[in-house]
Amino acid sequence: MLVTGESETPSAGEIDPWCRAAEAATERVGQSHKDLRWSAVIGPLPGLQAAGQVLEEGAEIGGLALRSGGVLHQEPTASGLPSFCARGWFWSSPVIVTGSSRGYNWSPASVAAAHDLHRVCALLSVAWDSAWGVREAPVHEDMGERTIPEHPPFYKDDDEAAHDTTTWVRSPVSVPDWPAG
């Protein structure tokens, strides 16, 4: 620790309060952190090959619980051909993730939660040979558990093609043993 001041030789009265504060802070590091519960949503990324993947049964990876969201989610995407007026549809079955992260408050705990979620998405991307990502960031349990809507809130329900799920092929997946271990 470095303490600077006006005088060339600081007195004990100038230095002691800083030394006591540093010692107290060092003793408290990690002691007041608590486990903060949270939930988030992960899923296949729009426009990529794994839209039909559906988590068959709940699983745990690194202390995080994964379960099917139970919703076939649709969202508009760019169409396959360049056009100002055309759009495509991406259908997916996202997964709800719950866990807890340690932190003095939600701000540092949310950073740890995001880190854990990205790691789970990377493991699942490798395990299932498709790109998975965080679809809804983690929120503290005080905000309620994350849910999955059938479509985005800004969605305009005027397109018959948006309701055509006949081309959506369900592909059940399960978490292999190696990421869960």
C-alpha positions in Angstrom: 0.0 0.0 0.0 1.2 3.5 -0.8 0.1 6.5 1.1 1.1 10.0 0.0 0.6 13.3 1.8 1.7 16.9 2.2 4.6 16.3 4.7 7.8 14.5 3.8 7.5 12.2 6.8 3.9 11.4 7.6 2.9 10.9 11.2 1.4 7.7 12.6 -1.9 9.5 12.9 -2.0 10.1 9.1 -1.0 6.5 8.3 -2.8 4.4 10.9 -6.3 4.9 9.7 -5.3 3.8 6.2 -3.5 0.7 7.5 -6.6 -0.3 9.6 -8.9 0.2 6.7 -6.7 -2.0 4.4 -6.5 -4.7 7.1 -10.3 -4.7 7.7 -11.0 -4.8 4.0 -8.5 -7.7 3.5 -10.2 -9.7 6.3 -13.7 -9.2 4.9 -12.9 -10.2 1.3 -15.2 -13.0 0.3 -17.0 -13.1 3.7 -20.1 -11.1 2.9 -20.7 -12.6 -0.5 -23.9 -14.5 -0.9 -25.4 -16.9 -3.4 -27.8 -15.1 -5.6 -30.3 -17.2 -7.6 -31.1 -16.4 -11.2 -32.6 -17.6 -14.4 -31.9 -17.1 -18.1 -32.7 -18.5 -21.5 -30.4 -20.2 -24.0 -31.1 -21.6 -27.4 -30.0 -22.2 -31.0 -29.0 -19.0 -32.7 -31.4 -17.7 -35.5 -30.6 -18.6 -39.0 -28.3 -21.5 -38.2 -28.7 -25.2 -38.8 -30.1 -26.4 -35.4 -33.5 -24.9 -35.2 -35.3 -28.2 -34.6 -33.3 -29.2 -31.5 -35.5 -29.8 -28.4 -34.0 -30.7 -25.0 -35.5 -34.1 -24.3 -35.0 -34.1 -20.5 -33.7 -31.8 -17.8 -30.0 -31.9 -17.1 -27.3 -30.2 -15.0 -24.0 -28.8 -16.2 -21.6 -27.3 -13.7 -24.3 -26.6 -11.1 -26.7 -25.0 -13.6 -30.1 -26.7 -14.2 -31.3 -26.9 -17.7 -34.9 -27.7 -18.7 -37.0 -27.3 -21.8 -38.9 -24.1 -22.0 -41.9 -26.0 -23.4 -42.5 -23.3 -26.0 -42.1 -23.4 -29.8 -40.7 -19.9 -30.2 -40.9 -18.1 -33.6 -39.1 -15.0 -34.7 -38.7 -13.2 -37.9 -35.4 -13.3 -39.7 -34.0 -12.1 -43.0 -35.2 -14.0 -45.9 -33.0 -16.3 -48.0 -33.1 -13.8 -50.9 -32.2 -10.1 -50.7 -35.5 -8.1 -50.5 -36.8 -5.2 -48.5 -40.2 -6.8 -48.3 -39.5 -10.5 -47.6 -38.7 -12.2 -44.4 -38.1 -15.6 -43.1 -39.1 -17.4 -39.9 -36.9 -19.0 -37.3 -38.5 -21.6 -35.0 -36.8 -22.9 -31.9 -37.4 -24.5 -28.6 -35.2 -22.5 -26.1 -34.0 -23.8 -22.8 -34.5 -22.2 -19.4 -31.4 -22.2 -17.2 -31.4 -21.6 -13.5 -28.4 -21.3 -11.2 -26.8 -19.2 -8.5 -23.7 -17.0 -8.5 -21.8 -15.5 -5.5 -21.5 -11.8 -5.2 -21.7 -8.9 -2.8 -24.8 -7.8 -4.8 -26.4 -8.6 -8.2 -23.9 -6.6 -10.3 -20.8 -8.9 -9.8 -23.0 -12.0 -9.5 -24.6 -11.3 -12.9 -21.2 -11.1 -14.5 -20.3 -14.5 -13.1 -23.7 -15.9 -14.2 -23.1 -14.6 -17.8 -19.7 -16.3 -17.8 -21.2 -19.6 -16.7 -24.0 -19.3 -19.3 -21.6 -18.7 -22.2 -19.5 -21.7 -21.1 -22.6 -23.9 -21.1 -23.6 -22.6 -24.6 -20.1 -23.4 -25.8 -20.2 -26.9 -24.4 -23.7 -27.5 -25.9 -22.6 -26.1 -29.3 -19.8 -28.7 -29.4 -22.0 -31.5 -28.1 -24.8 -30.9 -30.5 -22.8 -29.6 -33.5 -24.7 -26.3 -33.7 -24.4 -22.8 -32.5 -26.1 -22.1 -29.2 -26.1 -18.8 -27.4 -27.7 -16.8 -24.6 -31.1 -15.7 -25.8 -32.2 -13.9 -22.6 -29.6 -12.6 -20.1 -29.7 -13.8 -16.5 -32.0 -12.0 -14.1 -32.1 -12.2 -10.3 -34.9 -14.3 -8.9 -36.5 -11.1 -7.5 -37.4 -10.3 -11.1 -39.2 -13.6 -11.5 -38.1 -16.5 -13.6 -37.4 -16.0 -17.3 -40.1 -17.2 -19.6 -40.1 -17.8 -23.3 -42.8 -16.1 -25.4 -44.2 -17.7 -28.6 -43.0 -14.7 -30.5 -41.2 -11.4 -29.8 -43.3 -8.5 -28.3 -43.0 -6.4 -31.4 -44.3 -9.2 -33.6 -47.2 -8.3 -35.9 -49.6 -11.2 -36.3 -50.5 -10.7 -40.0 -48.6 -13.3 -41.8 -50.1 -16.8 -42.4 -46.6 -18.2 -43.1 -45.7 -17.3 -39.6 -48.1 -19.9 -38.3 -47.0 -22.7 -40.6 -45.0 -25.1 -38.4 -45.3 -28.0 -40.8 -41.7 -27.6 -42.0 -40.3 -27.5 -38.5 -38.8 -30.8 -37.7 -38.4 -31.7 -34.0 -35.0 -33.1 -33.2 -34.8 -34.4 -29.6 -31.4 -33.8 -28.0 -30.0 -34.7 -24.5 -27.0 -33.5 -22.6 -24.2 -36.0 -22.9 -22.2 -37.1 -19.8 -19.0 -35.3 -20.6 -20.2 -31.6 -20.2 -22.3 -32.5 -17.2 -19.3 -34.1 -15.4 
